Amino acid sequence: MIINPELLDQIKSYCNKNPSIENCGFIVEDSGKLSFVPVDNKHPDSINYFVVSPRDYLNIKQKYKIKYLFHNHRSEASFSNVDIHYQKYHGMNMLLYILDTDEFKEIKCK
């Protein structure tokens, strides 16, 4: 993983502010520097799923180079089948933070 510890700490802090839902956002590159851009989870069942609005996605894609799509799980220790399906469909690296075990997982595009 190429993401520095300070950025990972920002993501952890963001997720722990509202641990009852799946938080989401992007890790982006701008002028060679990585940063975290959170977005609102628009899924009606935000406790169990996440959806990024097309408007948020397009706004971020126009401003930055997207390196990872990010979200968290409370306790599920790995990517769900839905996560894997959408990661492959969009061809985007995905980063997952698991709150209960305080660990990160990633899936990279091939």
N, CA, C and O atoms as a GROMACS GRO file, in nm:
protein
  440
    1MET      N    1   0.085  -0.119   0.000
    1MET     CA    2   0.000   0.000   0.000
    1MET      C    3   0.089   0.124   0.000
    1MET      O    4   0.186   0.132   0.076
    2ILE      N    5   0.057   0.220  -0.085
    2ILE     CA    6   0.138   0.340  -0.100
    2ILE      C    7   0.088   0.457  -0.017
    2ILE      O    8   0.143   0.567  -0.025
    3ILE      N    9  -0.013   0.435   0.062
    3ILE     CA   10  -0.076   0.544   0.137
    3ILE      C   11  -0.002   0.565   0.268
    3ILE      O   12   0.022   0.469   0.343
    4ASN      N   13   0.035   0.689   0.296
    4ASN     CA   14   0.114   0.718   0.417
    4ASN      C   15   0.028   0.706   0.544
    4ASN      O   16  -0.094   0.718   0.539
    5PRO      N   17   0.094   0.681   0.657
    5PRO     CA   18   0.022   0.660   0.784
    5PRO      C   19  -0.065   0.779   0.826
    5PRO      O   20  -0.172   0.758   0.885
    6GLU      N   21  -0.023   0.901   0.796
    6GLU     CA   22  -0.103   1.019   0.834
    6GLU      C   23  -0.237   1.019   0.761
    6GLU      O   24  -0.340   1.052   0.820
    7LEU      N   25  -0.235   0.982   0.634
    7LEU     CA   26  -0.358   0.976   0.556
    7LEU      C   27  -0.449   0.864   0.608
    7LEU      O   28  -0.570   0.882   0.617
    8LEU      N   29  -0.390   0.750   0.641
    8LEU     CA   30  -0.469   0.640   0.698
    8LEU      C   31  -0.532   0.683   0.830
    8LEU      O   32  -0.646   0.646   0.858
    9ASP      N   33  -0.460   0.760   0.911
    9ASP     CA   34  -0.516   0.810   1.037
    9ASP      C   35  -0.634   0.904   1.013
    9ASP      O   36  -0.730   0.903   1.089
   10GLN      N   37  -0.626   0.986   0.908
   10GLN     CA   38  -0.739   1.074   0.873
   10GLN      C   39  -0.863   0.992   0.839
   10GLN      O   40  -0.974   1.024   0.882
   11ILE      N   41  -0.842   0.885   0.764
   11ILE     CA   42  -0.953   0.798   0.726
   11ILE      C   43  -1.014   0.732   0.849
   11ILE      O   44  -1.136   0.727   0.864
   12LYS      N   45  -0.928   0.681   0.936
   12LYS     CA   46  -0.977   0.618   1.060
   12LYS      C   47  -1.060   0.717   1.141
   12LYS      O   48  -1.169   0.683   1.188
   13SER      N   49  -1.009   0.836   1.158
   13SER     CA   50  -1.078   0.939   1.235
   13SER      C   51  -1.214   0.970   1.173
   13SER      O   52  -1.314   0.980   1.244
   14TYR      N   53  -1.218   0.984   1.043
   14TYR     CA   54  -1.343   1.012   0.972
   14TYR      C   55  -1.445   0.900   0.997
   14TYR      O   56  -1.561   0.928   1.025
   15CYS      N   57  -1.402   0.776   0.986
   15CYS     CA   58  -1.493   0.662   1.005
   15CYS      C   59  -1.541   0.650   1.148
   15CYS      O   60  -1.657   0.615   1.172
   16ASN      N   61  -1.456   0.680   1.243
   16ASN     CA   62  -1.493   0.667   1.384
   16ASN      C   63  -1.585   0.778   1.432
   16ASN      O   64  -1.642   0.768   1.541
   17LYS      N   65  -1.601   0.884   1.354
   17LYS     CA   66  -1.698   0.990   1.388
   17LYS      C   67  -1.841   0.943   1.370
   17LYS      O   68  -1.931   0.989   1.439
   18ASN      N   69  -1.861   0.851   1.279
   18ASN     CA   70  -1.995   0.797   1.254
   18ASN      C   71  -1.982   0.648   1.224
   18ASN      O   72  -2.000   0.606   1.109
   19PRO      N   73  -1.951   0.567   1.326
   19PRO     CA   74  -1.921   0.425   1.304
   19PRO      C   75  -2.042   0.338   1.271
   19PRO      O   76  -2.025   0.221   1.237
   20SER      N   77  -2.163   0.392   1.281
   20SER     CA   78  -2.281   0.309   1.258
   20SER      C   79  -2.315   0.294   1.109
   20SER      O   80  -2.403   0.215   1.074
   21ILE      N   81  -2.248   0.370   1.021
   21ILE     CA   82  -2.276   0.360   0.878
   21ILE      C   83  -2.149   0.322   0.802
   21ILE      O   84  -2.039   0.323   0.857
   22GLU      N   85  -2.168   0.288   0.675
   22GLU     CA   86  -2.053   0.271   0.586
   22GLU      C   87  -2.016   0.409   0.533
   22GLU      O   88  -2.089   0.468   0.453
   23ASN      N   89  -1.904   0.459   0.578
   23ASN     CA   90  -1.852   0.586   0.529
   23ASN      C   91  -1.780   0.559   0.398
   23ASN      O   92  -1.734   0.447   0.374
   24CYS      N   93  -1.769   0.660   0.314
   24CYS     CA   94  -1.703   0.638   0.186
   24CYS      C   95  -1.635   0.766   0.136
   24CYS      O   96  -1.659   0.876   0.186
   25GLY      N   97  -1.551   0.748   0.037
   25GLY     CA   98  -1.480   0.860  -0.021
   25GLY      C   99  -1.373   0.811  -0.117
   25GLY      O  100  -1.375   0.696  -0.162
   26PHE      N  101  -1.281   0.899  -0.148
   26PHE     CA  102  -1.177   0.869  -0.244
   26PHE      C  103  -1.040   0.908  -0.189
   26PHE      O  104  -1.028   1.004  -0.114
   27ILE      N  105  -0.940   0.832  -0.227
   27ILE     CA  106  -0.802   0.874  -0.207
   27ILE      C  107  -0.760   0.922  -0.346
   27ILE      O  108  -0.766   0.849  -0.444
   28VAL      N  109  -0.716   1.048  -0.350
   28VAL     CA  110  -0.687   1.111  -0.478
   28VAL      C  111  -0.544   1.163  -0.480
   28VAL      O  112  -0.480   1.181  -0.376
   29GLU      N  113  -0.495   1.187  -0.601
   29GLU     CA  114  -0.363   1.246  -0.618
   29GLU      C  115  -0.379   1.381  -0.684
   29GLU      O  116  -0.450   1.396  -0.783
   30ASP      N  117  -0.311   1.479  -0.628
   30ASP     CA  118  -0.311   1.614  -0.684
   30ASP      C  119  -0.170   1.669  -0.671
   30ASP      O  120  -0.118   1.684  -0.560
   31SER      N  121  -0.108   1.699  -0.783
   31SER     CA  122   0.030   1.750  -0.785
   31SER      C  123   0.126   1.656  -0.712
   31SER      O  124   0.215   1.702  -0.641
   32GLY      N  125   0.107   1.526  -0.729
   32GLY     CA  126   0.196   1.428  -0.669
   32GLY      C  127   0.171   1.396  -0.523
   32GLY      O  128   0.243   1.316  -0.465
   33LYS      N  129   0.070   1.458  -0.463
   33LYS     CA  130   0.040   1.436  -0.322
   33LYS      C  131  -0.095   1.365  -0.308
   33LYS      O  132  -0.193   1.400  -0.374
   34LEU      N  133  -0.099   1.264  -0.220
   34LEU     CA  134  -0.224   1.193  -0.194
   34LEU      C  135  -0.304   1.263  -0.085
   34LEU      O  136  -0.248   1.315   0.011
   35SER      N  137  -0.436   1.263  -0.102
   35SER     CA  138  -0.523   1.315   0.002
   35SER      C  139  -0.654   1.237   0.003
   35SER      O  140  -0.687   1.166  -0.092
   36PHE      N  141  -0.728   1.252   0.112
   36PHE     CA  142  -0.854   1.183   0.132
   36PHE      C  143  -0.967   1.282   0.110
   36PHE      O  144  -0.969   1.390   0.169
   37VAL      N  145  -1.062   1.244   0.023
   37VAL     CA  146  -1.179   1.327  -0.004
   37VAL      C  147  -1.303   1.247   0.036
   37VAL      O  148  -1.344   1.158  -0.038
   38PRO      N  149  -1.362   1.278   0.151
   38PRO     CA  150  -1.482   1.205   0.192
   38PRO      C  151  -1.603   1.251   0.110
   38PRO      O  152  -1.609   1.366   0.066
   39VAL      N  153  -1.698   1.162   0.091
   39VAL     CA  154  -1.826   1.196   0.028
   39VAL      C  155  -1.938   1.133   0.111
   39VAL      O  156  -1.917   1.037   0.184
   40ASP      N  157  -2.056   1.190   0.098
   40ASP     CA  158  -2.172   1.136   0.170
   40ASP      C  159  -2.215   1.005   0.108
   40ASP      O  160  -2.218   0.990  -0.014
   41ASN      N  161  -2.248   0.911   0.193
   41ASN     CA  162  -2.303   0.783   0.150
   41ASN      C  163  -2.450   0.807   0.117
   41ASN      O  164  -2.528   0.844   0.204
   42LYS      N  165  -2.487   0.785  -0.008
   42LYS     CA  166  -2.624   0.812  -0.055
   42LYS      C  167  -2.713   0.689  -0.055
   42LYS      O  168  -2.828   0.696  -0.098
   43HIS      N  169  -2.662   0.576  -0.008
   43HIS     CA  170  -2.744   0.454  -0.009
   43HIS      C  171  -2.854   0.466   0.097
   43HIS      O  172  -2.828   0.511   0.208
   44PRO      N  173  -2.978   0.424   0.064
   44PRO     CA  174  -3.087   0.430   0.163
   44PRO      C  175  -3.062   0.342   0.286
   44PRO      O  176  -3.114   0.369   0.394
   45ASP      N  177  -2.983   0.237   0.269
   45ASP     CA  178  -2.945   0.149   0.380
   45ASP      C  179  -2.796   0.168   0.408
   45ASP      O  180  -2.716   0.077   0.388
   46SER      N  181  -2.760   0.287   0.455
   46SER     CA  182  -2.618   0.323   0.473
   46SER      C  183  -2.550   0.246   0.586
   46SER      O  184  -2.428   0.254   0.601
   47ILE      N  185  -2.626   0.172   0.664
   47ILE     CA  186  -2.567   0.088   0.768
   47ILE      C  187  -2.496  -0.032   0.705
   47ILE      O  188  -2.393  -0.078   0.754
   48ASN      N  189  -2.553  -0.082   0.595
   48ASN     CA  190  -2.501  -0.204   0.534
   48ASN      C  191  -2.437  -0.187   0.396
   48ASN      O  192  -2.367  -0.277   0.349
   49TYR      N  193  -2.460  -0.073   0.333
   49TYR     CA  194  -2.411  -0.052   0.196
   49TYR      C  195  -2.367   0.092   0.179
   49TYR      O  196  -2.393   0.179   0.262
   50PHE      N  197  -2.298   0.116   0.066
   50PHE     CA  198  -2.264   0.253   0.033
   50PHE      C  199  -2.284   0.278  -0.115
   50PHE      O  200  -2.270   0.188  -0.197
   51VAL      N  201  -2.317   0.402  -0.148
   51VAL     CA  202  -2.328   0.447  -0.286
   51VAL      C  203  -2.273   0.588  -0.291
   51VAL      O  204  -2.304   0.672  -0.206
   52VAL      N  205  -2.191   0.613  -0.392
   52VAL     CA  206  -2.140   0.748  -0.418
   52VAL      C  207  -2.226   0.808  -0.528
   52VAL      O  208  -2.250   0.744  -0.630
   53SER      N  209  -2.272   0.929  -0.507
   53SER     CA  210  -2.356   0.991  -0.610
   53SER      C  211  -2.273   1.017  -0.736
   53SER      O  212  -2.155   1.048  -0.726
   54PRO      N  213  -2.334   1.003  -0.852
   54PRO     CA  214  -2.262   1.033  -0.976
   54PRO      C  215  -2.207   1.176  -0.978
   54PRO      O  216  -2.098   1.200  -1.031
   55ARG      N  217  -2.280   1.270  -0.922
   55ARG     CA  218  -2.233   1.409  -0.918
   55ARG      C  219  -2.104   1.421  -0.836
   55ARG      O  220  -2.009   1.486  -0.879
   56ASP      N  221  -2.102   1.358  -0.717
   56ASP     CA  222  -1.980   1.361  -0.635
   56ASP      C  223  -1.863   1.298  -0.710
   56ASP      O  224  -1.752   1.352  -0.712
   57TYR      N  225  -1.889   1.183  -0.772
   57TYR     CA  226  -1.784   1.114  -0.845
   57TYR      C  227  -1.728   1.201  -0.958
   57TYR      O  228  -1.607   1.215  -0.972
   58LEU      N  229  -1.816   1.260  -1.037
   58LEU     CA  230  -1.770   1.341  -1.150
   58LEU      C  231  -1.696   1.466  -1.103
   58LEU      O  232  -1.596   1.505  -1.164
   59ASN      N  233  -1.745   1.530  -0.997
   59ASN     CA  234  -1.676   1.648  -0.943
   59ASN      C  235  -1.534   1.614  -0.900
   59ASN      O  236  -1.439   1.688  -0.927
   60ILE      N  237  -1.519   1.502  -0.832
   60ILE     CA  238  -1.387   1.461  -0.784
   60ILE      C  239  -1.298   1.419  -0.902
   60ILE      O  240  -1.180   1.453  -0.906
   61LYS      N  241  -1.356   1.346  -0.996
   61LYS     CA  242  -1.278   1.299  -1.111
   61LYS      C  243  -1.228   1.417  -1.196
   61LYS      O  244  -1.120   1.410  -1.255
   62GLN      N  245  -1.304   1.524  -1.203
   62GLN     CA  246  -1.262   1.642  -1.280
   62GLN      C  247  -1.148   1.717  -1.212
   62GLN      O  248  -1.068   1.781  -1.280
   63LYS      N  249  -1.140   1.710  -1.080
   63LYS     CA  250  -1.039   1.786  -1.005
   63LYS      C  251  -0.911   1.707  -0.978
   63LYS      O  252  -0.803   1.766  -0.969
   64TYR      N  253  -0.922   1.575  -0.964
   64TYR     CA  254  -0.810   1.494  -0.916
   64TYR      C  255  -0.795   1.366  -0.998
   64TYR      O  256  -0.881   1.329  -1.077
   65LYS      N  257  -0.682   1.300  -0.976
   65LYS     CA  258  -0.663   1.164  -1.025
   65LYS      C  259  -0.703   1.070  -0.912
   65LYS      O  260  -0.641   1.071  -0.806
   66ILE      N  261  -0.805   0.991  -0.933
   66ILE     CA  262  -0.855   0.900  -0.830
   66ILE      C  263  -0.762   0.779  -0.822
   66ILE      O  264  -0.738   0.711  -0.922
   67LYS      N  265  -0.712   0.753  -0.702
   67LYS     CA  266  -0.625   0.637  -0.678
   67LYS      C  267  -0.702   0.520  -0.617
   67LYS      O  268  -0.676   0.404  -0.650
   68TYR      N  269  -0.796   0.550  -0.526
   68TYR     CA  270  -0.876   0.447  -0.460
   68TYR      C  271  -1.016   0.498  -0.434
   68TYR      O  272  -1.037   0.616  -0.404
   69LEU      N  273  -1.112   0.408  -0.445
   69LEU     CA  274  -1.245   0.427  -0.388
   69LEU      C  275  -1.237   0.365  -0.250
   69LEU      O  276  -1.185   0.255  -0.233
   70PHE      N  277  -1.288   0.435  -0.150
   70PHE     CA  278  -1.275   0.393  -0.012
   70PHE      C  279  -1.411   0.374   0.052
   70PHE      O  280  -1.506   0.446   0.020
   71HIS      N  281  -1.421   0.276   0.142
   71HIS     CA  282  -1.535   0.267   0.234
   71HIS      C  283  -1.493   0.184   0.355
   71HIS      O  284  -1.384   0.127   0.358
   72ASN      N  285  -1.581   0.177   0.453
   72ASN     CA  286  -1.550   0.099   0.573
   72ASN      C  287  -1.659  -0.002   0.601
   72ASN      O  288  -1.773   0.011   0.557
   73HIS      N  289  -1.620  -0.103   0.677
   73HIS     CA  290  -1.714  -0.199   0.736
   73HIS      C  291  -1.697  -0.192   0.886
   73HIS      O  292  -1.589  -0.161   0.936
   74ARG      N  293  -1.803  -0.221   0.956
   74ARG     CA  294  -1.797  -0.225   1.102
   74ARG      C  295  -1.717  -0.348   1.148
   74ARG      O  296  -1.620  -0.336   1.223
   75SER      N  297  -1.760  -0.464   1.102
   75SER     CA  298  -1.695  -0.586   1.149
   75SER      C  299  -1.665  -0.687   1.039
   75SER      O  300  -1.579  -0.773   1.058
   76GLU      N  301  -1.732  -0.680   0.927
   76GLU     CA  302  -1.705  -0.774   0.818
   76GLU      C  303  -1.559  -0.759   0.778
   76GLU      O  304  -1.516  -0.651   0.737
   77ALA      N  305  -1.485  -0.867   0.788
   77ALA     CA  306  -1.339  -0.861   0.779
   77ALA      C  307  -1.283  -0.858   0.639
   77ALA      O  308  -1.161  -0.862   0.621
   78SER      N  309  -1.368  -0.851   0.539
   78SER     CA  310  -1.317  -0.850   0.403
   78SER      C  311  -1.417  -0.780   0.312
   78SER      O  312  -1.525  -0.740   0.355
   79PHE      N  313  -1.378  -0.767   0.187
   79PHE     CA  314  -1.467  -0.709   0.089
   79PHE      C  315  -1.586  -0.802   0.066
   79PHE      O  316  -1.570  -0.924   0.062
   80SER      N  317  -1.704  -0.744   0.052
   80SER     CA  318  -1.823  -0.824   0.022
   80SER      C  319  -1.822  -0.860  -0.126
   80SER      O  320  -1.746  -0.804  -0.205
   81ASN      N  321  -1.908  -0.954  -0.164
   81ASN     CA  322  -1.920  -0.989  -0.305
   81ASN      C  323  -1.965  -0.869  -0.387
   81ASN      O  324  -1.922  -0.852  -0.501
   82VAL      N  325  -2.050  -0.786  -0.330
   82VAL     CA  326  -2.096  -0.664  -0.398
   82VAL      C  327  -1.977  -0.569  -0.418
   82VAL      O  328  -1.961  -0.512  -0.526
   83ASP      N  329  -1.895  -0.552  -0.316
   83ASP     CA  330  -1.776  -0.466  -0.328
   83ASP      C  331  -1.688  -0.514  -0.443
   83ASP      O  332  -1.645  -0.434  -0.526
   84ILE      N  333  -1.661  -0.643  -0.447
   84ILE     CA  334  -1.572  -0.699  -0.548
   84ILE      C  335  -1.633  -0.682  -0.688
   84ILE      O  336  -1.562  -0.650  -0.784
   85HIS      N  337  -1.763  -0.703  -0.699
   85HIS     CA  338  -1.831  -0.685  -0.827
   85HIS      C  339  -1.813  -0.542  -0.878
   85HIS      O  340  -1.775  -0.521  -0.993
   86TYR      N  341  -1.840  -0.444  -0.792
   86TYR     CA  342  -1.829  -0.305  -0.836
   86TYR      C  343  -1.685  -0.260  -0.857
   86TYR      O  344  -1.659  -0.175  -0.941
   87GLN      N  345  -1.592  -0.316  -0.782
   87GLN     CA  346  -1.451  -0.283  -0.802
   87GLN      C  347  -1.408  -0.328  -0.942
   87GLN      O  348  -1.339  -0.255  -1.013
   88LYS      N  349  -1.450  -0.447  -0.981
   88LYS     CA  350  -1.415  -0.497  -1.114
   88LYS      C  351  -1.491  -0.420  -1.222
   88LYS      O  352  -1.435  -0.387  -1.326
   89TYR      N  353  -1.617  -0.393  -1.197
   89TYR     CA  354  -1.700  -0.322  -1.295
   89TYR      C  355  -1.644  -0.184  -1.326
   89TYR      O  356  -1.637  -0.144  -1.442
   90HIS      N  357  -1.603  -0.111  -1.223
   90HIS     CA  358  -1.552   0.025  -1.241
   90HIS      C  359  -1.401   0.028  -1.270
   90HIS      O  360  -1.348   0.131  -1.309
   91GLY      N  361  -1.334  -0.085  -1.250
   91GLY     CA  362  -1.191  -0.089  -1.276
   91GLY      C  363  -1.114   0.010  -1.189
   91GLY      O  364  -1.025   0.081  -1.236
   92MET      N  365  -1.149   0.013  -1.062
   92MET     CA  366  -1.090   0.110  -0.970
   92MET      C  367  -1.031   0.038  -0.849
   92MET      O  368  -1.091  -0.056  -0.797
   93ASN      N  369  -0.913   0.080  -0.804
   93ASN     CA  370  -0.858   0.028  -0.680
   93ASN      C  371  -0.956   0.058  -0.568
   93ASN      O  372  -1.020   0.163  -0.567
   94MET      N  373  -0.966  -0.034  -0.472
   94MET     CA  374  -1.058  -0.014  -0.361
   94MET      C  375  -0.985  -0.036  -0.229
   94MET      O  376  -0.907  -0.130  -0.213
   95LEU      N  377  -1.014   0.053  -0.134
   95LEU     CA  378  -0.956   0.044   0.000
   95LEU      C  379  -1.069   0.027   0.100
   95LEU      O  380  -1.171   0.096   0.091
   96LEU      N  381  -1.050  -0.062   0.194
   96LEU     CA  382  -1.151  -0.092   0.296
   96LEU      C  383  -1.088  -0.077   0.434
   96LEU      O  384  -0.978  -0.128   0.459
   97TYR      N  385  -1.157  -0.007   0.522
   97TYR     CA  386  -1.115   0.002   0.662
   97TYR      C  387  -1.214  -0.074   0.748
   97TYR      O  388  -1.335  -0.051   0.739
   98ILE      N  389  -1.164  -0.166   0.830
   98ILE     CA  390  -1.250  -0.244   0.920
   98ILE      C  391  -1.236  -0.187   1.060
   98ILE      O  392  -1.129  -0.194   1.121
   99LEU      N  393  -1.343  -0.130   1.110
   99LEU     CA  394  -1.339  -0.059   1.238
   99LEU      C  395  -1.305  -0.150   1.355
   99LEU      O  396  -1.219  -0.117   1.436
  100ASP      N  397  -1.373  -0.265   1.364
  100ASP     CA  398  -1.355  -0.351   1.482
  100ASP      C  399  -1.213  -0.404   1.498
  100ASP      O  400  -1.167  -0.426   1.610
  101THR      N  401  -1.144  -0.426   1.387
  101THR     CA  402  -1.008  -0.480   1.395
  101THR      C  403  -0.901  -0.375   1.365
  101THR      O  404  -0.781  -0.403   1.373
  102ASP      N  405  -0.944  -0.254   1.330
  102ASP     CA  406  -0.853  -0.143   1.301
  102ASP      C  407  -0.749  -0.182   1.196
  102ASP      O  408  -0.629  -0.165   1.215
  103GLU      N  409  -0.799  -0.235   1.083
  103GLU     CA  410  -0.708  -0.273   0.976
  103GLU      C  411  -0.762  -0.230   0.840
  103GLU      O  412  -0.883  -0.209   0.823
  104PHE      N  413  -0.671  -0.217   0.745
  104PHE     CA  414  -0.705  -0.182   0.608
  104PHE      C  415  -0.682  -0.301   0.517
  104PHE      O  416  -0.593  -0.382   0.539
  105LYS      N  417  -0.767  -0.310   0.414
  105LYS     CA  418  -0.752  -0.410   0.309
  105LYS      C  419  -0.761  -0.333   0.176
  105LYS      O  420  -0.823  -0.227   0.168
  106GLU      N  421  -0.699  -0.389   0.074
  106GLU     CA  422  -0.711  -0.326  -0.056
  106GLU      C  423  -0.726  -0.428  -0.166
  106GLU      O  424  -0.680  -0.542  -0.154
  107ILE      N  425  -0.791  -0.386  -0.274
  107ILE     CA  426  -0.798  -0.462  -0.397
  107ILE      C  427  -0.745  -0.367  -0.504
  107ILE      O  428  -0.792  -0.254  -0.517
  108LYS      N  429  -0.649  -0.414  -0.581
  108LYS     CA  430  -0.594  -0.332  -0.689
  108LYS      C  431  -0.643  -0.383  -0.823
  108LYS      O  432  -0.668  -0.502  -0.841
  109CYS      N  433  -0.655  -0.292  -0.917
  109CYS     CA  434  -0.690  -0.328  -1.054
  109CYS      C  435  -0.576  -0.406  -1.116
  109CYS      O  436  -0.459  -0.386  -1.081
  110LYS      N  437  -0.610  -0.492  -1.204
  110LYS     CA  438  -0.507  -0.570  -1.272
  110LYS      C  439  -0.471  -0.505  -1.403
  110LYS      O  440  -0.385  -0.556  -1.476
   0.00000   0.00000   0.00000
